[in-house]
Amino acid sequence: MRSIAVTRTPSAATTRGIPEPGPRPLSGRLAGMSLPRQVMVLSVWPLLEQYLSFLVGMVDIVLAARLEPEAVGIAATDALGIAGYVMWLMGMLLGAVGIGAAALVSRAVGSGRQRLANAATGQAVLLAVLMGLLITVGLVWFAEPIGALAGLDDEAGALATRYLQIVGFSAVANGLLFMGAACLRAAGDARTPFVVMVVVNVVNIVTSVLFVLGPEPLGGWGVTGIAAGTALAWFVGALITLWVLIGGRSGIALTWFWLRPHWHTTKRIVRVGIPQLLESLGIWAGNFAVLALIGRLAGEGLIGAHMIAVRIESLSFLGGFAVAQAASTLMGQYLGARDPRRAGITTLACTGIAVVIMGVFGVAFIVFPEFLTSIVSNKEAHLAVTPELLWICGWVQPFFAISIVMSSALRGAGDTKVTMWLSFVSLFAIRLPLVVFFGWYMEWGLVGVWYGLTGEWLIRASLFMGRFLQGGWQRVEV
């Protein structure tokens, strides 16, 4: 494998004739650990957390897909498919701020600057509240047009609107939960967010099942009950997260002093986060365009079949995202400790782990697609299409892993502008044309759409690997 060229730009100290300080050991919770242990500590808990989240999403889809009569179940699955994409947008918007906050916190912790880490945490919480309020307004006002834009029929559109408006009122709670977890992981504490998410997911699953399948009047609420369970769980998680941050037992502390606006710190977070925000909006818009095109293909339940395949595939890519979080944190902390060589080695190690994890799942998708689909839905419209989608995506999981980890590591370095442009090129110049070509021009329908989607992953992986090997991320200032 090609070696990573470590380059250094002259610092102010160097130009004045003062020797530039060399690499220093990490401070904080990761101090003194070997590289394998650092990766394990930072990835195991997020890995378990991701699979808990997968379980919640899967329970929601299973509850919707098995509603009777069959037409209601198909409409509910389509509705949750569109709602899932909107929830993904919510996570991406919050994630943009989270990337900026995490980059600042990880570098501050890596360099032993406790005051800066606490300041970044406080400002991230304020930004989470602001973003949550904006999301609430957006979902309450635009939930109905979103369903129509996606091509849902009247019944599915009404269910999607109801779901989105209910969860919209808990967007601030979701923001606090998300942002707190990002700051804790950046400080090296991946275990606490996992424990919090265990509680959140248990509350979500229990209440959703109770609201849907329980005795009336508590049960029997269908999609409304699924949404109510999600909203309630987010409120519980937000309260626990705030309690953990205020206690300061994870190496960072949320204090009243840093809950006042501090424009210099906020500007540093936003400077890193804005390119990620633009990238997130672009990615979401491109993928929503794909979903809207699927909604206009001939055939019943295609959006539901597509989303079931995505949910099952998440068994693979959620593991990749967990390892990618470790890569992002270690990248930021090692750069904060002036050790770009170690940052590069860590990224390569995390990439290898993700390739193995996602490659194993890829084999399962190729060998057992019918069985995996039947676990989720008993509707013929889904059983006829989803297995072939899983078979297609199984072959490219290793390349998907490379793109996930490499892009996350670059963001951890603060290299968000370049990752934004690489993502835009890959999405709009490659993915959408491939989807249109195979799905419509070749008339392969939803199967053709997935050939286009998975083909783009091969090119995306090459783009991010190229940027990593080129080494420009070493010169980014946060």
One Martini backbone bead per residue (centre of mass of N, CA, C, O) as a GRO file, in nm:
protein
  478
    1MET     BB    1   0.099   0.035   0.019
    2ARG     BB    2   0.083   0.349   0.017
    3SER     BB    3   0.243   0.599   0.148
    4ILE     BB    4   0.244   0.864   0.379
    5ALA     BB    5   0.281   1.198   0.341
    6VAL     BB    6   0.448   1.409   0.564
    7THR     BB    7   0.351   1.738   0.613
    8ARG     BB    8   0.488   2.075   0.678
    9THR     BB    9   0.409   2.377   0.786
   10PRO     BB   10   0.520   2.668   0.864
   11SER     BB   11   0.552   2.822   1.149
   12ALA     BB   12   0.595   3.091   1.340
   13ALA     BB   13   0.824   2.969   1.507
   14THR     BB   14   1.005   2.884   1.270
   15THR     BB   15   1.039   3.173   1.135
   16ARG     BB   16   1.187   3.269   1.423
   17GLY     BB   17   1.386   3.012   1.503
   18ILE     BB   18   1.192   2.817   1.644
   19PRO     BB   19   1.140   2.517   1.733
   20GLU     BB   20   0.923   2.281   1.653
   21PRO     BB   21   0.712   2.094   1.795
   22GLY     BB   22   0.655   1.778   1.856
   23PRO     BB   23   0.527   1.510   1.935
   24ARG     BB   24   0.263   1.409   2.161
   25PRO     BB   25   0.097   1.282   2.394
   26LEU     BB   26  -0.190   1.187   2.485
   27SER     BB   27  -0.468   1.301   2.635
   28GLY     BB   28  -0.682   1.178   2.850
   29ARG     BB   29  -0.853   0.872   2.802
   30LEU     BB   30  -0.617   0.774   2.577
   31ALA     BB   31  -0.387   0.764   2.752
   32GLY     BB   32  -0.149   0.499   2.706
   33MET     BB   33  -0.266   0.364   2.466
   34SER     BB   34  -0.294   0.158   2.231
   35LEU     BB   35  -0.405   0.147   1.920
   36PRO     BB   36  -0.602  -0.094   1.940
   37ARG     BB   37  -0.740   0.013   2.198
   38GLN     BB   38  -0.844   0.278   2.088
   39VAL     BB   39  -1.023   0.158   1.871
   40MET     BB   40  -1.195  -0.016   2.058
   41VAL     BB   41  -1.303   0.200   2.255
   42LEU     BB   42  -1.431   0.382   2.012
   43SER     BB   43  -1.605   0.136   1.857
   44VAL     BB   44  -1.770  -0.062   2.032
   45TRP     BB   45  -1.992   0.125   2.143
   46PRO     BB   46  -2.095   0.240   1.873
   47LEU     BB   47  -2.163  -0.034   1.756
   48LEU     BB   48  -2.384  -0.105   1.961
   49GLU     BB   49  -2.546   0.155   1.915
   50GLN     BB   50  -2.613   0.110   1.616
   51TYR     BB   51  -2.771  -0.161   1.663
   52LEU     BB   52  -2.987  -0.039   1.837
   53SER     BB   53  -3.093   0.155   1.623
   54PHE     BB   54  -3.163  -0.063   1.423
   55LEU     BB   55  -3.377  -0.201   1.597
   56VAL     BB   56  -3.571   0.033   1.606
   57GLY     BB   57  -3.614   0.070   1.299
   58MET     BB   58  -3.707  -0.225   1.253
   59VAL     BB   59  -3.953  -0.224   1.435
   60ASP     BB   60  -4.104  -0.005   1.282
   61ILE     BB   61  -4.120  -0.154   1.010
   62VAL     BB   62  -4.258  -0.412   1.111
   63LEU     BB   63  -4.512  -0.276   1.222
   64ALA     BB   64  -4.597  -0.153   0.949
   65ALA     BB   65  -4.586  -0.410   0.755
   66ARG     BB   66  -4.808  -0.574   0.963
   67LEU     BB   67  -5.038  -0.422   0.892
   68GLU     BB   68  -5.393  -0.423   0.883
   69PRO     BB   69  -5.440  -0.437   0.597
   70GLU     BB   70  -5.228  -0.460   0.334
   71ALA     BB   71  -5.259  -0.164   0.234
   72VAL     BB   72  -5.174  -0.038   0.504
   73GLY     BB   73  -4.892  -0.164   0.525
   74ILE     BB   74  -4.780  -0.040   0.264
   75ALA     BB   75  -4.836   0.259   0.334
   76ALA     BB   76  -4.673   0.264   0.601
   77THR     BB   77  -4.399   0.188   0.476
   78ASP     BB   78  -4.379   0.427   0.285
   79ALA     BB   79  -4.401   0.646   0.502
   80LEU     BB   80  -4.142   0.555   0.664
   81GLY     BB   81  -3.953   0.596   0.431
   82ILE     BB   82  -3.979   0.902   0.409
   83ALA     BB   83  -3.933   0.967   0.708
   84GLY     BB   84  -3.647   0.852   0.715
   85TYR     BB   85  -3.524   1.069   0.529
   86VAL     BB   86  -3.593   1.308   0.713
   87MET     BB   87  -3.440   1.203   0.960
   88TRP     BB   88  -3.172   1.205   0.818
   89LEU     BB   89  -3.161   1.509   0.783
   90MET     BB   90  -3.162   1.577   1.079
   91GLY     BB   91  -2.893   1.432   1.139
   92MET     BB   92  -2.721   1.600   0.936
   93LEU     BB   93  -2.760   1.878   1.059
   94LEU     BB   94  -2.647   1.801   1.338
   95GLY     BB   95  -2.381   1.678   1.231
   96ALA     BB   96  -2.248   1.937   1.135
   97VAL     BB   97  -2.209   2.050   1.419
   98GLY     BB   98  -2.075   1.798   1.540
   99ILE     BB   99  -1.818   1.808   1.370
  100GLY     BB  100  -1.716   2.080   1.473
  101ALA     BB  101  -1.715   2.010   1.774
  102ALA     BB  102  -1.539   1.751   1.761
  103ALA     BB  103  -1.286   1.877   1.638
  104LEU     BB  104  -1.239   2.072   1.878
  105VAL     BB  105  -1.242   1.875   2.116
  106SER     BB  106  -1.022   1.673   2.023
  107ARG     BB  107  -0.792   1.881   2.005
  108ALA     BB  108  -0.810   1.987   2.293
  109VAL     BB  109  -0.758   1.716   2.432
  110GLY     BB  110  -0.489   1.644   2.281
  111SER     BB  111  -0.359   1.934   2.406
  112GLY     BB  112  -0.486   1.999   2.706
  113ARG     BB  113  -0.756   2.199   2.658
  114GLN     BB  114  -1.012   2.229   2.869
  115ARG     BB  115  -1.151   2.502   2.818
  116LEU     BB  116  -1.209   2.457   2.516
  117ALA     BB  117  -1.379   2.201   2.545
  118ASN     BB  118  -1.606   2.336   2.716
  119ALA     BB  119  -1.679   2.558   2.518
  120ALA     BB  120  -1.764   2.374   2.282
  121THR     BB  121  -1.991   2.229   2.433
  122GLY     BB  122  -2.171   2.474   2.501
  123GLN     BB  123  -2.208   2.574   2.204
  124ALA     BB  124  -2.330   2.309   2.095
  125VAL     BB  125  -2.588   2.321   2.265
  126LEU     BB  126  -2.696   2.584   2.151
  127LEU     BB  127  -2.705   2.486   1.854
  128ALA     BB  128  -2.902   2.251   1.905
  129VAL     BB  129  -3.144   2.424   1.983
  130LEU     BB  130  -3.162   2.590   1.725
  131MET     BB  131  -3.188   2.354   1.524
  132GLY     BB  132  -3.439   2.225   1.654
  133LEU     BB  133  -3.633   2.462   1.602
  134LEU     BB  134  -3.607   2.465   1.294
  135ILE     BB  135  -3.705   2.174   1.251
  136THR     BB  136  -3.984   2.204   1.371
  137VAL     BB  137  -4.090   2.410   1.172
  138GLY     BB  138  -4.037   2.248   0.913
  139LEU     BB  139  -4.216   1.993   0.980
  140VAL     BB  140  -4.488   2.132   1.034
  141TRP     BB  141  -4.504   2.283   0.747
  142PHE     BB  142  -4.360   2.042   0.533
  143ALA     BB  143  -4.470   1.749   0.549
  144GLU     BB  144  -4.684   1.736   0.323
  145PRO     BB  145  -4.508   1.821   0.072
  146ILE     BB  146  -4.306   1.590   0.093
  147GLY     BB  147  -4.498   1.358   0.020
  148ALA     BB  148  -4.578   1.470  -0.258
  149LEU     BB  149  -4.288   1.488  -0.379
  150ALA     BB  150  -4.245   1.163  -0.342
  151GLY     BB  151  -4.525   1.019  -0.451
  152LEU     BB  152  -4.746   0.979  -0.258
  153ASP     BB  153  -5.023   0.877  -0.159
  154ASP     BB  154  -5.274   0.974   0.038
  155GLU     BB  155  -5.235   0.771   0.269
  156ALA     BB  156  -4.923   0.784   0.299
  157GLY     BB  157  -4.906   1.095   0.329
  158ALA     BB  158  -5.068   1.118   0.594
  159LEU     BB  159  -4.879   0.939   0.764
  160ALA     BB  160  -4.618   1.102   0.724
  161THR     BB  161  -4.721   1.369   0.843
  162ARG     BB  162  -4.784   1.266   1.125
  163TYR     BB  163  -4.504   1.166   1.202
  164LEU     BB  164  -4.335   1.431   1.154
  165GLN     BB  165  -4.493   1.618   1.350
  166ILE     BB  166  -4.436   1.465   1.609
  167VAL     BB  167  -4.116   1.457   1.596
  168GLY     BB  168  -4.074   1.765   1.564
  169PHE     BB  169  -4.134   1.838   1.877
  170SER     BB  170  -3.841   1.666   1.945
  171ALA     BB  171  -3.582   1.805   1.814
  172VAL     BB  172  -3.432   1.926   2.056
  173ALA     BB  173  -3.380   1.661   2.201
  174ASN     BB  174  -3.219   1.534   1.970
  175GLY     BB  175  -2.996   1.747   1.964
  176LEU     BB  176  -2.887   1.700   2.252
  177LEU     BB  177  -2.824   1.403   2.217
  178PHE     BB  178  -2.633   1.425   1.972
  179MET     BB  179  -2.428   1.644   2.074
  180GLY     BB  180  -2.337   1.509   2.333
  181ALA     BB  181  -2.222   1.253   2.201
  182ALA     BB  182  -2.007   1.392   2.022
  183CYS     BB  183  -1.842   1.516   2.256
  184LEU     BB  184  -1.780   1.257   2.413
  185ARG     BB  185  -1.629   1.109   2.187
  186ALA     BB  186  -1.410   1.330   2.140
  187ALA     BB  187  -1.306   1.282   2.449
  188GLY     BB  188  -1.316   0.937   2.462
  189ASP     BB  189  -1.636   0.875   2.537
  190ALA     BB  190  -1.820   0.593   2.421
  191ARG     BB  191  -1.989   0.462   2.655
  192THR     BB  192  -2.204   0.669   2.747
  193PRO     BB  193  -2.371   0.691   2.483
  194PHE     BB  194  -2.451   0.396   2.489
  195VAL     BB  195  -2.611   0.391   2.752
  196VAL     BB  196  -2.814   0.603   2.667
  197MET     BB  197  -2.917   0.441   2.413
  198VAL     BB  198  -3.032   0.208   2.563
  199VAL     BB  199  -3.257   0.364   2.698
  200VAL     BB  200  -3.384   0.489   2.446
  201ASN     BB  201  -3.447   0.218   2.294
  202VAL     BB  202  -3.622   0.086   2.505
  203VAL     BB  203  -3.837   0.305   2.513
  204ASN     BB  204  -3.907   0.297   2.214
  205ILE     BB  205  -3.994   0.002   2.182
  206VAL     BB  206  -4.201  -0.026   2.410
  207THR     BB  207  -4.390   0.213   2.330
  208SER     BB  208  -4.448   0.138   2.036
  209VAL     BB  209  -4.570  -0.140   2.087
  210LEU     BB  210  -4.787  -0.042   2.285
  211PHE     BB  211  -4.925   0.172   2.086
  212VAL     BB  212  -4.993  -0.062   1.870
  213LEU     BB  213  -5.050  -0.358   2.044
  214GLY     BB  214  -5.206  -0.263   2.262
  215PRO     BB  215  -5.452  -0.188   2.454
  216GLU     BB  216  -5.722  -0.020   2.464
  217PRO     BB  217  -5.627   0.313   2.440
  218LEU     BB  218  -5.311   0.275   2.418
  219GLY     BB  219  -5.359   0.120   2.167
  220GLY     BB  220  -5.399   0.131   1.807
  221TRP     BB  221  -5.211   0.382   1.652
  222GLY     BB  222  -4.987   0.305   1.477
  223VAL     BB  223  -4.800   0.547   1.345
  224THR     BB  224  -4.849   0.731   1.587
  225GLY     BB  225  -4.718   0.539   1.797
  226ILE     BB  226  -4.435   0.532   1.675
  227ALA     BB  227  -4.378   0.838   1.705
  228ALA     BB  228  -4.427   0.865   2.013
  229GLY     BB  229  -4.197   0.676   2.100
  230THR     BB  230  -3.966   0.844   1.982
  231ALA     BB  231  -4.015   1.114   2.130
  232LEU     BB  232  -3.995   1.009   2.421
  233ALA     BB  233  -3.703   0.898   2.402
  234TRP     BB  234  -3.561   1.169   2.344
  235PHE     BB  235  -3.628   1.308   2.611
  236VAL     BB  236  -3.482   1.111   2.792
  237GLY     BB  237  -3.197   1.137   2.659
  238ALA     BB  238  -3.154   1.443   2.706
  239LEU     BB  239  -3.157   1.439   3.016
  240ILE     BB  240  -2.918   1.247   3.054
  241THR     BB  241  -2.704   1.405   2.895
  242LEU     BB  242  -2.707   1.662   3.066
  243TRP     BB  243  -2.626   1.523   3.330
  244VAL     BB  244  -2.347   1.425   3.233
  245LEU     BB  245  -2.224   1.700   3.149
  246ILE     BB  246  -2.255   1.844   3.424
  247GLY     BB  247  -2.078   1.633   3.586
  248GLY     BB  248  -1.787   1.583   3.434
  249ARG     BB  249  -1.688   1.254   3.394
  250SER     BB  250  -1.565   1.276   3.066
  251GLY     BB  251  -1.362   1.549   3.043
  252ILE     BB  252  -1.627   1.719   3.022
  253ALA     BB  253  -1.809   2.038   3.077
  254LEU     BB  254  -2.125   2.175   3.164
  255THR     BB  255  -2.165   2.524   3.190
  256TRP     BB  256  -2.303   2.830   3.238
  257PHE     BB  257  -2.079   3.000   3.111
  258TRP     BB  258  -2.090   2.825   2.820
  259LEU     BB  259  -2.409   2.912   2.762
  260ARG     BB  260  -2.298   3.150   2.653
  261PRO     BB  261  -2.226   3.342   2.409
  262HIS     BB  262  -1.928   3.250   2.199
  263TRP     BB  263  -1.816   3.358   1.907
  264HIS     BB  264  -1.539   3.231   1.864
  265THR     BB  265  -1.620   2.934   1.908
  266THR     BB  266  -1.859   2.926   1.712
  267LYS     BB  267  -1.696   2.997   1.461
  268ARG     BB  268  -1.520   2.739   1.464
  269ILE     BB  269  -1.750   2.540   1.433
  270VAL     BB  270  -1.881   2.662   1.174
  271ARG     BB  271  -1.636   2.650   0.984
  272VAL     BB  272  -1.650   2.336   0.980
  273GLY     BB  273  -1.973   2.286   0.949
  274ILE     BB  274  -2.069   2.418   0.681
  275PRO     BB  275  -1.960   2.219   0.471
  276GLN     BB  276  -2.117   1.982   0.599
  277LEU     BB  277  -2.396   2.105   0.559
  278LEU     BB  278  -2.384   2.127   0.251
  279GLU     BB  279  -2.327   1.832   0.204
  280SER     BB  280  -2.582   1.721   0.340
  281LEU     BB  281  -2.788   1.864   0.161
  282GLY     BB  282  -2.687   1.744  -0.105
  283ILE     BB  283  -2.717   1.446  -0.037
  284TRP     BB  284  -3.015   1.453   0.032
  285ALA     BB  285  -3.124   1.567  -0.232
  286GLY     BB  286  -3.020   1.338  -0.410
  287ASN     BB  287  -3.167   1.103  -0.257
  288PHE     BB  288  -3.453   1.221  -0.277
  289ALA     BB  289  -3.463   1.214  -0.582
  290VAL     BB  290  -3.451   0.910  -0.599
  291LEU     BB  291  -3.709   0.858  -0.433
  292ALA     BB  292  -3.901   1.015  -0.619
  293LEU     BB  293  -3.851   0.831  -0.863
  294ILE     BB  294  -3.950   0.572  -0.733
  295GLY     BB  295  -4.245   0.682  -0.679
  296ARG     BB  296  -4.277   0.685  -1.022
  297LEU     BB  297  -4.281   0.401  -1.052
  298ALA     BB  298  -4.387   0.105  -1.159
  299GLY     BB  299  -4.549  -0.005  -0.872
  300GLU     BB  300  -4.585  -0.168  -0.568
  301GLY     BB  301  -4.404  -0.075  -0.288
  302LEU     BB  302  -4.111   0.049  -0.361
  303ILE     BB  303  -4.032   0.220  -0.121
  304GLY     BB  304  -4.050  -0.008   0.084
  305ALA     BB  305  -3.844  -0.198  -0.053
  306HIS     BB  306  -3.610   0.000  -0.037
  307MET     BB  307  -3.611   0.045   0.279
  308ILE     BB  308  -3.569  -0.246   0.360
  309ALA     BB  309  -3.293  -0.273   0.227
  310VAL     BB  310  -3.159  -0.047   0.390
  311ARG     BB  311  -3.206  -0.167   0.670
  312ILE     BB  312  -3.047  -0.426   0.622
  313GLU     BB  313  -2.781  -0.291   0.528
  314SER     BB  314  -2.725  -0.151   0.808
  315LEU     BB  315  -2.580  -0.391   0.934
  316SER     BB  316  -2.321  -0.293   0.790
  317PHE     BB  317  -2.283   0.034   0.792
  318LEU     BB  318  -2.294   0.078   1.100
  319GLY     BB  319  -2.023  -0.053   1.156
  320GLY     BB  320  -1.863   0.149   0.984
  321PHE     BB  321  -1.946   0.405   1.145
  322ALA     BB  322  -1.819   0.325   1.413
  323VAL     BB  323  -1.526   0.319   1.309
  324ALA     BB  324  -1.532   0.609   1.194
  325GLN     BB  325  -1.549   0.752   1.468
  326ALA     BB  326  -1.272   0.664   1.561
  327ALA     BB  327  -1.113   0.795   1.328
  328SER     BB  328  -1.201   1.086   1.386
  329THR     BB  329  -1.097   1.116   1.676
  330LEU     BB  330  -0.797   1.030   1.625
  331MET     BB  331  -0.731   1.239   1.418
  332GLY     BB  332  -0.778   1.489   1.600
  333GLN     BB  333  -0.589   1.411   1.839
  334TYR     BB  334  -0.320   1.373   1.678
  335LEU     BB  335  -0.317   1.656   1.559
  336GLY     BB  336  -0.319   1.796   1.838
  337ALA     BB  337  -0.035   1.623   1.895
  338ARG     BB  338   0.150   1.643   1.636
  339ASP     BB  339   0.065   1.340   1.471
  340PRO     BB  340   0.015   1.254   1.152
  341ARG     BB  341   0.123   0.967   1.128
  342ARG     BB  342  -0.069   0.837   1.336
  343ALA     BB  343  -0.328   0.927   1.198
  344GLY     BB  344  -0.285   0.759   0.938
  345ILE     BB  345  -0.259   0.476   1.061
  346THR     BB  346  -0.534   0.473   1.198
  347THR     BB  347  -0.706   0.499   0.943
  348LEU     BB  348  -0.612   0.234   0.810
  349ALA     BB  349  -0.702   0.046   1.036
  350CYS     BB  350  -1.005   0.120   1.028
  351THR     BB  351  -1.052   0.042   0.736
  352GLY     BB  352  -0.988  -0.259   0.764
  353ILE     BB  353  -1.209  -0.326   0.968
  354ALA     BB  354  -1.453  -0.233   0.795
  355VAL     BB  355  -1.408  -0.424   0.556
  356VAL     BB  356  -1.455  -0.683   0.713
  357ILE     BB  357  -1.735  -0.633   0.830
  358MET     BB  358  -1.883  -0.560   0.555
  359GLY     BB  359  -1.797  -0.814   0.397
  360VAL     BB  360  -1.957  -1.019   0.564
  361PHE     BB  361  -2.236  -0.897   0.506
  362GLY     BB  362  -2.222  -0.920   0.200
  363VAL     BB  363  -2.237  -1.228   0.194
  364ALA     BB  364  -2.519  -1.247   0.327
  365PHE     BB  365  -2.672  -1.093   0.102
  366ILE     BB  366  -2.604  -1.305  -0.122
  367VAL     BB  367  -2.712  -1.576   0.028
  368PHE     BB  368  -2.978  -1.436   0.226
  369PRO     BB  369  -3.213  -1.243   0.104
  370GLU     BB  370  -3.489  -1.379   0.155
  371PHE     BB  371  -3.471  -1.421   0.458
  372LEU     BB  372  -3.424  -1.125   0.544
  373THR     BB  373  -3.690  -1.016   0.427
  374SER     BB  374  -3.897  -1.205   0.585
  375ILE     BB  375  -3.847  -1.076   0.867
  376VAL     BB  376  -3.985  -0.795   0.795
  377SER     BB  377  -4.182  -0.908   0.554
  378ASN     BB  378  -4.515  -1.038   0.415
  379LYS     BB  379  -4.514  -0.882   0.152
  380GLU     BB  380  -4.513  -0.936  -0.185
  381ALA     BB  381  -4.396  -0.661  -0.285
  382HIS     BB  382  -4.127  -0.712  -0.121
  383LEU     BB  383  -4.040  -1.013  -0.187
  384ALA     BB  384  -3.995  -0.952  -0.506
  385VAL     BB  385  -3.743  -0.723  -0.467
  386THR     BB  386  -3.539  -0.699  -0.221
  387PRO     BB  387  -3.337  -0.938  -0.265
  388GLU     BB  388  -3.195  -0.816  -0.518
  389LEU     BB  389  -3.083  -0.565  -0.375
  390LEU     BB  390  -2.901  -0.717  -0.176
  391TRP     BB  391  -2.727  -0.864  -0.385
  392ILE     BB  392  -2.603  -0.613  -0.511
  393CYS     BB  393  -2.477  -0.474  -0.246
  394GLY     BB  394  -2.287  -0.703  -0.144
  395TRP     BB  395  -2.036  -0.655  -0.351
  396VAL     BB  396  -1.970  -0.333  -0.226
  397GLN     BB  397  -1.903  -0.307   0.083
  398PRO     BB  398  -1.593  -0.248   0.094
  399PHE     BB  399  -1.616   0.030  -0.055
  400PHE     BB  400  -1.806   0.160   0.143
  401ALA     BB  401  -1.608   0.148   0.382
  402ILE     BB  402  -1.392   0.336   0.269
  403SER     BB  403  -1.571   0.591   0.239
  404ILE     BB  404  -1.659   0.618   0.533
  405VAL     BB  405  -1.381   0.639   0.681
  406MET     BB  406  -1.233   0.851   0.512
  407SER     BB  407  -1.439   1.083   0.542
  408SER     BB  408  -1.437   1.091   0.854
  409ALA     BB  409  -1.136   1.150   0.893
  410LEU     BB  410  -1.134   1.418   0.737
  411ARG     BB  411  -1.334   1.557   0.927
  412GLY     BB  412  -1.160   1.525   1.186
  413ALA     BB  413  -0.939   1.724   1.047
  414GLY     BB  414  -1.129   1.958   0.897
  415ASP     BB  415  -1.177   1.853   0.579
  416THR     BB  416  -1.473   1.965   0.467
  417LYS     BB  417  -1.446   2.095   0.188
  418VAL     BB  418  -1.340   1.856   0.026
  419THR     BB  419  -1.563   1.652   0.100
  420MET     BB  420  -1.787   1.813  -0.026
  421TRP     BB  421  -1.687   1.811  -0.324
  422LEU     BB  422  -1.662   1.507  -0.356
  423SER     BB  423  -1.959   1.445  -0.297
  424PHE     BB  424  -2.085   1.613  -0.523
  425VAL     BB  425  -1.951   1.474  -0.760
  426SER     BB  426  -2.048   1.186  -0.698
  427LEU     BB  427  -2.355   1.246  -0.689
  428PHE     BB  428  -2.418   1.441  -0.952
  429ALA     BB  429  -2.205   1.308  -1.173
  430ILE     BB  430  -2.278   0.990  -1.100
  431ARG     BB  431  -2.528   0.881  -0.953
  432LEU     BB  432  -2.771   1.009  -1.104
  433PRO     BB  433  -2.695   0.915  -1.391
  434LEU     BB  434  -2.697   0.610  -1.324
  435VAL     BB  435  -2.989   0.590  -1.229
  436VAL     BB  436  -3.121   0.689  -1.489
  437PHE     BB  437  -2.998   0.486  -1.683
  438PHE     BB  438  -3.088   0.213  -1.541
  439GLY     BB  439  -3.389   0.284  -1.452
  440TRP     BB  440  -3.489   0.427  -1.740
  441TYR     BB  441  -3.333   0.380  -2.002
  442MET     BB  442  -3.313   0.055  -1.943
  443GLU     BB  443  -3.571  -0.037  -1.776
  444TRP     BB  444  -3.499  -0.164  -1.458
  445GLY     BB  445  -3.581   0.004  -1.235
  446LEU     BB  446  -3.505  -0.056  -0.912
  447VAL     BB  447  -3.264  -0.228  -0.989
  448GLY     BB  448  -3.121  -0.006  -1.152
  449VAL     BB  449  -3.089   0.194  -0.924
  450TRP     BB  450  -2.893   0.004  -0.759
  451TYR     BB  451  -2.671  -0.002  -0.967
  452GLY     BB  452  -2.613   0.300  -0.944
  453LEU     BB  453  -2.555   0.326  -0.642
  454THR     BB  454  -2.322   0.109  -0.622
  455GLY     BB  455  -2.133   0.221  -0.842
  456GLU     BB  456  -2.061   0.487  -0.690
  457TRP     BB  457  -1.893   0.365  -0.455
  458LEU     BB  458  -1.635   0.305  -0.612
  459ILE     BB  459  -1.567   0.606  -0.672
  460ARG     BB  460  -1.581   0.728  -0.389
  461ALA     BB  461  -1.351   0.564  -0.265
  462SER     BB  462  -1.130   0.680  -0.454
  463LEU     BB  463  -1.153   0.978  -0.376
  464PHE     BB  464  -1.090   0.956  -0.066
  465MET     BB  465  -0.825   0.802  -0.088
  466GLY     BB  466  -0.677   1.016  -0.253
  467ARG     BB  467  -0.688   1.243  -0.040
  468PHE     BB  468  -0.539   1.094   0.181
  469LEU     BB  469  -0.270   1.036   0.022
  470GLN     BB  470  -0.208   1.338  -0.044
  471GLY     BB  471  -0.228   1.510   0.258
  472GLY     BB  472  -0.397   1.789   0.298
  473TRP     BB  473  -0.516   1.743   0.596
  474GLN     BB  474  -0.248   1.840   0.753
  475ARG     BB  475  -0.312   2.171   0.678
  476VAL     BB  476  -0.552   2.203   0.857
  477GLU     BB  477  -0.743   2.445   1.025
  478VAL     BB  478  -0.937   2.486   1.352
   0.00000   0.00000   0.00000
